[in-house]
Amino acid sequence: MFAYISRRLGVLVVILFGSSFILYNLAAVSGDPLEELRLSREPNVEQRILALTRELNLDVPPPLRYFLWLRGVLGLFIGNPDFGLTRTSQPVINEVLLALPVTIRLVTAATIIAIILGITIGIVTALRQYSRFDYAMTFVSFLFFSLPIFWVAVLLKEYLAIQFNTFLSEPRISMQWLVGLSVASGVFWSAIISGSRKRVLMIFGGVAVANFAFLSLLSALEWFANPSLGPVVIGLLSIGVAFGVTQLSTGISNKAALHSSLAMAALAVILYYPIQWLFEQDGKIIIYPLMIITLFIVAGTVPLRFSKIDRGPIIRTSMISAFIMGLLIVIDQLMQTWKPYMESDAVYFRPIPTIGQVNALLEPGDFWMSLLDALVHMFLPTLALLLISFAGYVRFSRGTLLEVLNQDYIRTARAKGLTERTVIMRHAFRNTMIPLATIMVVDFAGIIGGAIITERIFGWIGMGTLFNTAINSMDLNLLMGVFLLTGFLAVSANLVADLLYSALDPRIRAGAGGK
């Protein structure tokens, strides 16, 4: 394995620096960084041209100048990297390190959510092949896959920011929206559950009526202006999480796993108010990582009470359930922060922003207020990237799972009497993930490219903004700094994909020379 990783690293390094050499020379001959100064009528223009020429080594031919730049970059290995200076005489490394976390935050959130949603919906559509839900998701996937991201971003800004902010001034749902949302929810759930026509109509009617009543209640209580879940709703949701995670992980028949998850649900309700008190302790950020550590320790020890054998799957089920339940409590705390955030002078009842990374007018100091502000600023750009990228996961995971389900070993597993959950989750899904590892890598690089446009639309100062600035101003050092780091992320993702292959498929023997 070590030899394989070393070989792959060598290939990726050659690709990275080879492509950087080509880009450097193409960018160097494509424009003149001194053009603006040559057209200037200032009296000291000649001195400025000479100074910039010396500073950027413009008197050196581009192929040789590349190696001067590369020498500074390789100083990274001795702890003294030098990516050069921008045209404004600022260190490139400082500019890039300020912008890189912004793009990583945006791309990582969109990628993770797209993977989870896309693969989940893809598996459901494969299991319900040629159903109404399958046809609907096929249409939606191709629709989102075909839409340009700038158009999607503009629509999101109009309807989920401007219109929604206007709605929050008087948060009552109109009759047209009540009927429309109720019908849409009825169609959605009847398509998922499917069955005979009579059953579909019953599900449609029941869901539509229940959704109409539920939304009417939320509208009457003005819940959207002051949302919260509370211990009762968290308790009910936690019970649902316990049953759902247990069914997917071990099956409901595993009573020890189910009881462990239900015990975690009971703890979530019992500890609700003590956790709320801890959340209110301002300035004690160290409490939060300690709470996370305690959560997983408890989730790992509770199953020991319910089983003495085969504890691994039970502990896994308990930890997944505990994580989701903890996430519900965090979401509830953010909901409780929504009203004071919306009423603050910095927001003034317009909580969903259309531009920027954070609200600079918001007073620092409140952890939950700052976290909510960061999340609402991430909401629209993340959703724009998500809608475009998740469509590929839906189609690819659907097609791959259908192909795997037709394999001989799946028929053998079913013939042995294994439950359908075991066949799908343990045998089919694992092998479905092998080709999906490839599309994850490609999508990661694609989302970085899409983030260039998205950042510009939503006013985020990330790698995309630096890339545009470098191209428009012919700032070669800045352009290469952006390219080198984004290229490093892309080739690192390729290496991770190669390692995933060997982890997911025991038939792959990395470094065995094909023997």
C-alpha positions as CSV (number, residue, x, y, z in Angstrom):
1,M,0.0,0.0,0.0
2,F,2.9,2.4,0.8
3,A,4.4,1.8,-2.6
4,Y,1.1,2.4,-4.3
5,I,0.5,5.6,-2.5
6,S,4.0,6.8,-3.2
7,R,3.5,6.0,-6.9
8,R,0.2,7.8,-7.1
9,L,1.6,10.8,-5.3
10,G,4.5,11.0,-7.8
11,V,2.1,10.9,-10.7
12,L,-0.2,13.6,-9.2
13,V,2.8,15.8,-8.5
14,V,3.9,15.6,-12.1
15,I,0.4,16.4,-13.3
16,L,0.1,19.3,-10.9
17,F,3.4,21.0,-11.8
18,G,3.2,20.1,-15.5
19,S,-0.2,21.8,-15.8
20,S,1.0,24.8,-13.8
21,F,3.9,25.2,-16.2
22,I,1.5,25.2,-19.2
23,L,-0.9,27.6,-17.5
24,Y,1.9,30.0,-16.4
25,N,3.3,30.3,-19.9
26,L,-0.1,30.6,-21.6
27,A,-1.2,33.3,-19.1
28,A,2.2,35.2,-19.4
29,V,1.9,35.5,-23.2
30,S,-1.9,36.2,-23.3
31,G,-1.6,39.8,-22.0
32,D,0.6,42.6,-20.9
33,P,0.5,43.5,-17.2
34,L,2.2,46.8,-18.0
35,E,-0.6,47.9,-20.5
36,E,-2.4,50.1,-18.0
37,L,0.8,51.9,-17.1
38,R,1.8,52.3,-20.7
39,L,-1.4,54.3,-21.3
40,S,-1.0,56.4,-18.2
41,R,-0.1,60.1,-18.5
42,E,1.4,60.4,-15.0
43,P,4.9,62.0,-14.9
44,N,6.5,59.1,-13.0
45,V,5.1,56.4,-15.3
46,E,8.5,55.3,-16.5
47,Q,9.8,54.8,-12.9
48,R,6.6,52.8,-12.1
49,I,7.1,50.6,-15.1
50,L,10.7,49.8,-14.2
51,A,9.7,49.1,-10.6
52,L,6.9,46.7,-11.5
53,T,9.1,45.0,-14.1
54,R,11.8,44.4,-11.4
55,E,9.2,43.3,-8.8
56,L,7.4,40.8,-11.1
57,N,10.5,39.7,-13.1
58,L,8.9,40.8,-16.3
59,D,12.2,41.1,-18.0
60,V,12.7,37.3,-17.8
61,P,11.2,35.1,-20.5
62,P,8.1,33.3,-19.2
63,P,9.6,29.7,-19.3
64,L,12.5,30.8,-17.2
65,R,10.3,33.1,-15.0
66,Y,8.2,30.0,-14.2
67,F,11.2,28.3,-12.5
68,L,11.9,31.5,-10.5
69,W,8.3,31.3,-9.3
70,L,8.6,27.6,-8.7
71,R,11.7,28.1,-6.6
72,G,9.7,30.3,-4.2
73,V,6.9,27.8,-4.1
74,L,9.2,24.9,-3.2
75,G,10.3,26.8,-0.2
76,L,7.2,25.4,1.3
77,F,9.2,22.2,2.2
78,I,11.7,24.2,4.3
79,G,9.0,26.3,5.9
80,N,9.6,29.4,3.9
81,P,7.2,29.5,0.9
82,D,7.2,32.5,-1.4
83,F,4.3,32.7,-3.9
84,G,5.4,36.1,-5.0
85,L,3.6,39.5,-4.8
86,T,0.4,40.7,-6.3
87,R,0.3,43.8,-8.5
88,T,-0.7,45.7,-5.4
89,S,2.5,44.5,-3.7
90,Q,0.7,42.2,-1.3
91,P,2.0,38.7,-0.6
92,V,0.0,36.2,-2.7
93,I,0.0,33.6,0.1
94,N,-1.8,36.0,2.4
95,E,-4.5,36.8,-0.1
96,V,-5.0,33.1,-0.9
97,L,-5.1,32.0,2.7
98,L,-7.9,34.5,3.4
99,A,-10.0,33.3,0.5
100,L,-9.4,29.6,0.7
101,P,-11.4,28.9,3.8
102,V,-14.4,30.7,2.3
103,T,-14.4,28.5,-0.8
104,I,-13.7,25.3,1.2
105,R,-16.6,26.1,3.6
106,L,-19.0,26.6,0.6
107,V,-17.8,23.7,-1.4
108,T,-17.6,21.2,1.5
109,A,-21.1,21.9,2.7
110,A,-22.6,21.7,-0.8
111,T,-20.7,18.5,-1.6
112,I,-21.6,16.6,1.6
113,I,-25.3,17.5,1.4
114,A,-25.4,16.7,-2.3
115,I,-23.9,13.3,-1.7
116,I,-26.3,12.4,1.1
117,L,-29.4,13.6,-0.7
118,G,-28.4,12.4,-4.1
119,I,-27.4,8.9,-3.1
120,T,-30.5,8.5,-0.8
121,I,-32.9,9.6,-3.6
122,G,-31.0,7.5,-6.2
123,I,-31.4,4.4,-4.1
124,V,-35.1,5.0,-3.5
125,T,-35.7,5.5,-7.2
126,A,-33.8,2.4,-8.0
127,L,-35.8,0.3,-5.5
128,R,-39.0,1.8,-7.0
129,Q,-38.0,1.6,-10.6
130,Y,-40.7,2.9,-13.1
131,S,-42.9,4.2,-10.2
132,R,-44.3,7.7,-10.2
133,F,-41.6,8.8,-7.8
134,D,-38.9,7.4,-10.2
135,Y,-40.3,9.3,-13.2
136,A,-40.7,12.5,-11.1
137,M,-37.1,12.4,-9.8
138,T,-35.8,11.6,-13.3
139,F,-37.5,14.7,-14.6
140,V,-36.2,16.8,-11.7
141,S,-32.7,15.5,-12.0
142,F,-32.4,16.2,-15.7
143,L,-34.0,19.7,-15.1
144,F,-31.5,20.7,-12.4
145,F,-28.6,19.1,-14.3
146,S,-29.4,21.3,-17.3
147,L,-30.0,24.6,-15.6
148,P,-27.1,27.2,-15.6
149,I,-26.0,28.0,-12.0
150,F,-26.2,31.8,-12.5
151,W,-29.9,31.5,-13.4
152,V,-30.6,29.2,-10.4
153,A,-28.8,31.6,-8.1
154,V,-30.9,34.6,-9.3
155,L,-34.1,32.7,-8.8
156,L,-33.1,31.7,-5.3
157,K,-32.2,35.3,-4.4
158,E,-35.7,36.5,-5.7
159,Y,-37.9,33.8,-4.1
160,L,-36.0,32.5,-1.0
161,A,-34.5,35.8,0.0
162,I,-36.4,38.8,-1.2
163,Q,-39.9,37.3,-1.2
164,F,-39.4,35.3,2.0
165,N,-38.1,38.3,3.9
166,T,-41.2,40.2,2.8
167,F,-43.3,37.2,4.0
168,L,-41.7,37.4,7.5
169,S,-43.0,40.9,8.0
170,E,-46.5,39.3,8.3
171,P,-45.8,35.5,8.6
172,R,-49.2,34.2,7.6
173,I,-49.6,31.7,4.8
174,S,-52.2,32.7,2.2
175,M,-54.9,30.3,1.1
176,Q,-53.3,29.8,-2.3
177,W,-50.0,28.7,-0.8
178,L,-51.8,26.5,1.7
179,V,-53.6,24.6,-1.0
180,G,-50.6,24.5,-3.3
181,L,-48.2,23.2,-0.7
182,S,-50.7,20.6,0.6
183,V,-51.3,19.3,-2.9
184,A,-47.6,19.1,-3.6
185,S,-46.9,17.2,-0.4
186,G,-49.8,14.8,-1.2
187,V,-48.3,14.1,-4.6
188,F,-44.8,13.7,-3.2
189,W,-45.7,11.1,-0.5
190,S,-48.2,9.2,-2.7
191,A,-45.5,8.9,-5.3
192,I,-42.9,7.6,-2.8
193,I,-45.3,5.1,-1.1
194,S,-47.0,4.1,-4.3
195,G,-49.3,1.0,-4.6
196,S,-52.8,0.6,-6.1
197,R,-54.8,3.6,-7.4
198,K,-57.1,3.4,-4.3
199,R,-54.1,3.4,-2.0
200,V,-52.4,6.3,-3.8
201,L,-55.6,8.4,-3.6
202,M,-56.0,7.6,0.1
203,I,-52.4,8.6,0.8
204,F,-52.7,11.7,-1.3
205,G,-55.9,12.8,0.5
206,G,-54.6,12.0,4.0
207,V,-51.3,13.7,3.5
208,A,-52.8,16.8,1.8
209,V,-55.4,17.3,4.6
210,A,-52.8,16.7,7.4
211,N,-50.4,19.1,5.7
212,F,-53.1,21.8,5.3
213,A,-54.0,21.5,9.0
214,F,-50.4,21.6,10.1
215,L,-49.4,24.6,8.0
216,S,-52.6,26.4,9.1
217,L,-51.6,25.9,12.7
218,L,-48.1,27.2,12.1
219,S,-49.5,30.2,10.3
220,A,-51.9,31.0,13.1
221,L,-49.2,30.7,15.7
222,E,-46.8,32.8,13.6
223,W,-44.3,30.0,14.1
224,F,-42.1,31.3,11.2
225,A,-41.4,34.5,13.1
226,N,-40.6,32.7,16.3
227,P,-39.8,29.0,15.6
228,S,-38.8,26.3,18.1
229,L,-39.2,22.5,18.5
230,G,-39.3,22.0,22.3
231,P,-38.8,18.8,24.2
232,V,-42.0,17.2,23.0
233,V,-41.3,17.5,19.3
234,I,-37.7,16.6,19.8
235,G,-38.8,13.5,21.7
236,L,-41.2,12.4,18.9
237,L,-38.5,13.1,16.3
238,S,-35.9,11.2,18.3
239,I,-38.2,8.2,18.5
240,G,-38.6,8.3,14.8
241,V,-34.8,8.6,14.4
242,A,-34.3,5.6,16.6
243,F,-36.6,3.4,14.6
244,G,-35.3,4.7,11.2
245,V,-31.6,4.3,12.0
246,T,-32.1,0.9,13.6
247,Q,-34.0,-0.3,10.5
248,L,-31.3,0.8,8.2
249,S,-28.4,-0.2,10.3
250,T,-29.3,-3.6,11.8
251,G,-33.0,-4.1,11.3
252,I,-35.9,-3.6,13.7
253,S,-35.6,-7.3,14.7
254,N,-32.4,-6.5,16.5
255,K,-34.0,-5.5,19.8
256,A,-30.7,-4.6,21.5
257,A,-29.9,-2.0,18.9
258,L,-33.5,-0.6,19.0
259,H,-33.5,-0.4,22.8
260,S,-30.1,1.4,22.7
261,S,-31.4,4.0,20.2
262,L,-34.6,4.5,22.2
263,A,-32.5,5.0,25.3
264,M,-30.7,7.7,23.6
265,A,-34.0,9.3,22.6
266,A,-35.1,9.2,26.2
267,L,-31.8,10.9,27.3
268,A,-32.3,13.6,24.6
269,V,-35.7,14.5,26.3
270,I,-34.4,14.2,29.8
271,L,-31.3,16.3,29.2
272,Y,-33.1,18.9,27.0
273,Y,-33.4,21.6,29.7
274,P,-29.9,21.1,31.2
275,I,-28.4,21.4,27.7
276,Q,-30.4,24.6,27.1
277,W,-28.8,26.0,30.3
278,L,-25.4,25.0,29.1
279,F,-26.1,26.7,25.8
280,E,-26.9,30.0,27.6
281,Q,-23.4,30.1,29.3
282,D,-21.8,32.9,27.2
283,G,-18.1,32.9,26.6
284,K,-17.6,29.2,27.5
285,I,-17.0,27.8,24.0
286,I,-15.0,24.9,25.5
287,I,-18.3,23.5,26.8
288,Y,-19.3,22.5,23.2
289,P,-16.5,20.2,22.3
290,L,-16.8,18.6,25.8
291,M,-20.5,18.0,25.1
292,I,-19.7,16.4,21.8
293,I,-17.1,14.1,23.4
294,T,-19.6,13.2,26.2
295,L,-22.3,12.5,23.6
296,F,-20.3,9.8,21.9
297,I,-19.0,8.3,25.1
298,V,-22.5,7.9,26.4
299,A,-23.7,6.6,23.0
300,G,-20.8,4.0,23.1
301,T,-21.5,2.8,26.6
302,V,-25.3,2.6,26.7
303,P,-25.4,-0.4,24.2
304,L,-23.2,-2.3,26.7
305,R,-26.3,-2.5,29.0
306,F,-28.4,-4.2,26.3
307,S,-26.1,-6.7,24.7
308,K,-23.1,-8.8,25.6
309,I,-22.4,-10.1,22.1
310,D,-22.1,-8.6,18.6
311,R,-21.8,-5.1,20.1
312,G,-20.2,-3.4,17.1
313,P,-23.4,-2.9,15.0
314,I,-25.3,-1.9,18.2
315,I,-22.8,0.7,19.2
316,R,-22.7,2.0,15.6
317,T,-26.5,2.3,15.6
318,S,-26.5,4.1,19.0
319,M,-23.9,6.6,17.9
320,I,-25.6,7.5,14.6
321,S,-28.9,8.0,16.5
322,A,-27.2,10.1,19.2
323,F,-25.5,12.3,16.6
324,I,-28.8,13.0,14.8
325,M,-30.6,13.6,18.0
326,G,-27.9,16.0,19.1
327,L,-28.2,17.8,15.8
328,L,-32.0,18.2,16.4
329,I,-31.2,19.9,19.7
330,V,-28.7,22.2,18.0
331,I,-31.3,23.1,15.3
332,D,-33.8,23.9,18.1
333,Q,-31.3,26.3,19.7
334,L,-30.7,28.0,16.4
335,M,-34.5,28.3,15.9
336,Q,-34.7,30.0,19.3
337,T,-32.0,32.4,18.2
338,W,-34.0,33.2,15.0
339,K,-36.3,35.9,16.6
340,P,-33.6,37.9,18.4
341,Y,-31.4,37.7,15.3
342,M,-34.2,38.9,13.1
343,E,-35.1,41.8,15.4
344,S,-31.5,43.0,15.8
345,D,-30.6,46.4,14.3
346,A,-28.1,44.7,12.0
347,V,-30.7,42.5,10.4
348,Y,-34.0,44.5,10.9
349,F,-36.5,41.7,9.8
350,R,-34.5,40.9,6.6
351,P,-32.7,37.7,7.8
352,I,-32.0,36.0,4.5
353,P,-29.2,37.9,2.8
354,T,-28.6,38.1,-0.9
355,I,-24.9,39.0,-0.8
356,G,-21.9,38.7,1.5
357,Q,-20.4,36.1,3.8
358,V,-21.3,37.7,7.2
359,N,-23.2,40.7,8.5
360,A,-20.5,43.1,9.4
361,L,-22.9,45.2,11.5
362,L,-23.8,42.3,13.8
363,E,-22.3,42.7,17.2
364,P,-19.8,40.0,18.0
365,G,-19.8,38.0,21.2
366,D,-22.9,35.8,21.0
367,F,-21.9,32.4,19.7
368,W,-25.3,31.3,18.5
369,M,-26.1,34.6,16.9
370,S,-22.8,34.5,15.0
371,L,-23.4,30.9,14.0
372,L,-26.9,31.6,12.7
373,D,-25.6,34.6,10.8
374,A,-22.9,32.4,9.1
375,L,-25.5,29.7,8.2
376,V,-28.1,32.1,6.7
377,H,-25.3,33.7,4.6
378,M,-24.3,30.2,3.4
379,F,-27.9,29.1,2.7
380,L,-28.5,30.5,-0.8
381,P,-25.0,29.8,-2.4
382,T,-24.9,26.3,-0.9
383,L,-28.4,25.6,-2.1
384,A,-27.5,26.8,-5.6
385,L,-24.4,24.5,-5.8
386,L,-26.4,21.7,-4.2
387,L,-29.3,21.7,-6.7
388,I,-26.9,21.6,-9.6
389,S,-24.6,18.8,-8.3
390,F,-27.1,16.5,-6.5
391,A,-28.8,15.6,-9.8
392,G,-25.7,13.7,-11.0
393,Y,-25.6,11.7,-7.8
394,V,-29.3,10.7,-8.2
395,R,-28.9,9.4,-11.8
396,F,-25.5,7.8,-11.2
397,S,-26.5,6.0,-7.9
398,R,-29.8,4.9,-9.5
399,G,-28.1,3.4,-12.5
400,T,-25.3,1.8,-10.5
401,L,-27.6,0.2,-8.0
402,L,-29.9,-1.2,-10.7
403,E,-26.8,-2.8,-12.3
404,V,-25.6,-4.3,-9.0
405,L,-29.1,-5.7,-8.2
406,N,-28.9,-7.7,-11.4
407,Q,-25.6,-9.4,-10.4
408,D,-25.5,-13.1,-9.6
409,Y,-24.3,-12.6,-6.0
410,I,-27.4,-10.5,-5.2
411,R,-29.7,-13.3,-6.5
412,T,-27.6,-15.7,-4.4
413,A,-28.1,-13.6,-1.3
414,R,-31.8,-13.5,-1.8
415,A,-31.9,-17.2,-2.5
416,K,-30.2,-17.8,0.9
417,G,-33.1,-16.1,2.6
418,L,-31.4,-12.9,3.6
419,T,-33.8,-10.0,4.3
420,E,-34.2,-7.3,1.7
421,R,-32.6,-4.7,4.0
422,T,-29.5,-6.9,4.4
423,V,-29.3,-7.5,0.7
424,I,-29.6,-3.8,-0.2
425,M,-27.5,-2.2,2.6
426,R,-24.8,-4.8,3.2
427,H,-24.2,-6.2,-0.2
428,A,-25.6,-4.0,-3.0
429,F,-25.0,-0.5,-1.5
430,R,-21.4,-1.2,-0.6
431,N,-20.6,-2.2,-4.2
432,T,-22.6,0.7,-5.5
433,M,-20.2,3.1,-3.7
434,I,-17.2,2.0,-5.7
435,P,-18.1,3.8,-9.0
436,L,-19.7,6.6,-7.0
437,A,-16.2,7.4,-5.6
438,T,-15.2,8.5,-9.0
439,I,-18.1,10.9,-9.5
440,M,-17.5,12.3,-6.1
441,V,-14.0,13.4,-7.1
442,V,-15.1,14.8,-10.4
443,D,-18.0,16.6,-8.7
444,F,-15.7,18.1,-6.1
445,A,-13.5,19.7,-8.8
446,G,-16.7,20.8,-10.7
447,I,-18.2,22.4,-7.7
448,I,-14.9,24.4,-7.2
449,G,-15.4,25.6,-10.8
450,G,-19.1,26.4,-10.1
451,A,-18.2,28.2,-7.0
452,I,-16.3,30.8,-9.1
453,I,-19.6,31.9,-10.6
454,T,-21.6,31.4,-7.4
455,E,-19.2,33.5,-5.3
456,R,-19.4,36.4,-7.8
457,I,-23.2,36.3,-7.8
458,F,-23.5,36.2,-4.0
459,G,-20.6,38.5,-3.3
460,W,-18.4,36.0,-1.5
461,I,-14.7,36.8,-1.4
462,G,-13.3,33.4,-2.1
463,M,-11.0,31.7,-4.6
464,G,-13.4,32.5,-7.4
465,T,-13.1,36.2,-6.7
466,L,-9.3,36.0,-6.6
467,F,-9.4,34.1,-9.9
468,N,-11.5,36.8,-11.6
469,T,-9.3,39.5,-10.1
470,A,-6.1,37.8,-11.3
471,I,-7.4,37.3,-14.9
472,N,-8.9,40.9,-15.2
473,S,-5.7,42.6,-13.9
474,M,-3.2,40.2,-15.5
475,D,-1.9,39.4,-12.1
476,L,0.1,36.2,-12.9
477,N,1.4,35.5,-9.4
478,L,-2.1,35.7,-7.9
479,L,-3.5,33.5,-10.7
480,M,-0.9,30.8,-10.1
481,G,-1.4,30.9,-6.4
482,V,-5.1,30.3,-6.9
483,F,-4.5,27.6,-9.5
484,L,-1.9,25.8,-7.4
485,L,-4.1,25.4,-4.3
486,T,-7.3,24.5,-6.1
487,G,-5.3,22.1,-8.3
488,F,-3.8,20.6,-5.1
489,L,-7.3,20.0,-3.8
490,A,-8.4,18.4,-7.0
491,V,-5.4,16.0,-7.2
492,S,-5.8,15.2,-3.4
493,A,-9.4,14.2,-4.1
494,N,-8.2,11.9,-6.8
495,L,-5.8,10.2,-4.3
496,V,-8.6,9.8,-1.8
497,A,-10.8,8.2,-4.5
498,D,-8.0,5.7,-5.2
499,L,-7.8,4.8,-1.6
500,L,-11.5,4.5,-1.3
501,Y,-11.4,1.9,-4.1
502,S,-9.2,-0.4,-2.1
503,A,-11.3,0.2,1.1
504,L,-14.6,-0.5,-0.6
505,D,-13.7,-3.4,-2.9
506,P,-11.6,-6.2,-1.3
507,R,-10.8,-7.5,-4.8
508,I,-8.6,-4.4,-5.4
509,R,-5.1,-5.0,-4.2
510,A,-3.3,-1.7,-4.5
511,G,0.3,-2.2,-5.3
512,A,0.0,-5.9,-6.0
513,G,1.0,-5.3,-9.6
514,G,-2.3,-6.8,-10.9
515,K,-1.4,-10.3,-9.6
